[in-house]
Amino acid sequence: MVSERKNQCAIISRTMKKNFFANNHGFTLLELMVSIAIIGILASLMYINIAGVRAKNRDAQRMIRVNEIAKALNIYNTSARLYPVYDGNITSADAVSLALETAGAISDVPVDPMNSGSYVFGYQSDGSDFTISFCLETDTIQGYAKGCGNTIKP
C-alpha cells in the first residue's frame, strides 16, 4: 500500500512537471511590452529628478558667484571711493571685471554657470551704487524668485 501510494505520487509529480513546462515557453509579447513601458516610465522619472537637482545646483553656484562679485565691488569701493561705472553684462572680459582684477579686489571675476541666453550676470552702476541682476532656474533660494528680475545691491 505504501509503495502503491509512492508510485501514484511519482506519476502525479511527473505529470504536473510535464504540463507546467509544456505550456511555459517564454514571455508573451504583452508581458515584454508592459515591462519595457515600466522601465521607460522609471527612466523618465529619474531623468526629471536629476535635471531638477542640476538646476538647484546651478542656482546655488549662481548665488555664490554673485555674492563674490558683490564682495569684490565693496572691496573696490573702499579703496576707490566709488564703484566701476558700467552698464552691461559681466563676461570676465568687460570693464567691471578688468577694474576689479586690476585693483586686486578679485583674481578672476566669475560668470553665470550657464553663461548663455538670459542666464548671464547683468551689472549697472553710476559710481555711487550698483545693481547686479541675474536669473534663477528654480525657486529654492530663499528671498529670490524663479526667473529673471533678481538683483543684489550694496
C-alpha positions in Angstrom: 0.0 0.0 0.0 2.9 2.4 0.8 4.7 1.6 -2.4 1.5 1.9 -4.4 1.0 5.4 -2.9 4.6 6.4 -3.7 4.0 5.3 -7.4 0.9 7.4 -7.6 2.7 10.4 -6.1 5.6 10.0 -8.6 3.2 9.8 -11.5 1.3 12.9 -10.4 4.5 14.8 -9.9 5.9 13.8 -13.4 2.5 14.8 -15.0 2.5 18.2 -13.2 6.1 18.9 -14.2 5.4 17.9 -17.8 2.3 20.1 -18.0 4.0 23.1 -16.4 7.0 23.1 -18.7 5.0 22.2 -21.8 2.8 25.3 -21.5 5.6 27.7 -20.5 7.9 28.6 -23.5 8.8 32.2 -22.5 7.4 35.6 -22.2 4.4 36.8 -24.2 4.6 39.9 -26.3 2.3 41.7 -23.9 4.5 40.9 -20.9 7.5 42.2 -22.7 5.7 45.4 -23.7 4.5 46.1 -20.2 8.0 45.5 -18.8 9.5 47.9 -21.3 6.9 50.5 -20.6 7.5 50.3 -16.8 11.3 50.7 -17.4 10.7 53.7 -19.7 8.5 55.4 -17.1 11.0 54.8 -14.3 13.8 56.1 -16.5 11.9 59.3 -17.4 11.2 60.0 -13.7 14.8 59.6 -12.9 15.8 62.0 -15.7 13.3 64.6 -14.4 14.6 64.3 -10.9 18.3 64.5 -11.9 17.5 67.6 -14.1 15.9 69.3 -11.1 18.9 68.6 -8.9 21.2 70.0 -11.5 19.1 73.2 -11.8 19.2 73.6 -8.0 23.0 73.1 -8.0 23.4 75.8 -10.7 21.3 78.2 -8.7 23.4 77.6 -5.6 26.6 78.2 -7.6 25.0 81.3 -9.2 24.3 82.8 -5.7 27.8 82.1 -4.5 29.3 83.8 -7.6 27.0 86.8 -7.5 28.0 87.3 -3.8 31.7 87.0 -4.7 31.3 89.8 -7.3 29.4 92.0 -4.7 32.1 91.5 -2.2 34.8 92.4 -4.7 32.8 95.5 -5.7 32.7 96.6 -2.0 36.5 96.0 -1.6 37.0 98.1 -4.8 34.7 100.8 -3.3 36.7 101.0 -0.1 39.9 102.0 -2.0 38.5 103.9 -5.0 35.6 105.5 -3.1 33.2 104.6 -6.0 32.0 101.6 -7.9 33.1 101.0 -11.5 30.8 102.8 -13.9 29.3 100.3 -16.4 26.0 99.1 -17.8 26.1 95.7 -19.4 26.7 92.0 -18.8 29.6 90.6 -16.7 31.7 88.5 -19.0 35.0 88.4 -17.1 36.5 90.5 -20.0 34.3 93.6 -19.5 35.2 96.9 -18.0 34.0 96.0 -14.5 35.9 92.7 -14.4 39.1 94.4 -15.6 38.7 97.1 -13.0 38.2 94.6 -10.2 41.0 92.4 -11.3 43.4 95.3 -11.8 42.6 96.7 -8.3 43.2 93.3 -6.8 39.7 93.0 -5.4 39.3 89.6 -7.0 41.6 87.3 -9.0 39.0 86.1 -11.6 35.5 87.5 -11.9 33.1 84.6 -12.1 30.3 84.3 -14.7 27.0 82.6 -14.6 27.2 78.7 -14.6 25.3 78.6 -17.9 26.5 82.0 -19.2 24.2 82.0 -22.2 20.9 83.4 -23.2 19.2 85.2 -20.2 21.5 83.3 -17.8 24.2 86.0 -17.5 25.0 88.4 -14.8 24.0 92.0 -15.5 25.7 95.0 -13.9 24.6 98.6 -13.7 26.3 101.4 -11.8 26.6 105.2 -11.9 29.5 105.1 -9.5 27.5 105.7 -6.3 25.9 102.3 -6.0 25.5 99.2 -8.1 22.9 96.6 -9.1 23.8 93.0 -10.2 20.9 91.3 -11.9 20.6 87.6 -12.5 18.1 84.8 -13.3 17.3 81.7 -11.3 16.1 78.3 -12.7 14.3 77.3 -9.5 12.5 78.9 -6.5 14.7 77.1 -3.9 16.8 80.1 -3.0 15.1 81.9 -0.1 14.3 85.5 -0.8 14.6 85.2 -4.5 12.2 84.1 -7.2 12.4 81.7 -10.2 13.2 83.6 -13.4 14.8 86.9 -14.1 14.4 90.1 -12.2 16.5 89.1 -9.2 19.0 91.7 -8.0 21.7 92.3 -5.4 22.6 95.8 -4.3 25.1 97.1 -1.8 
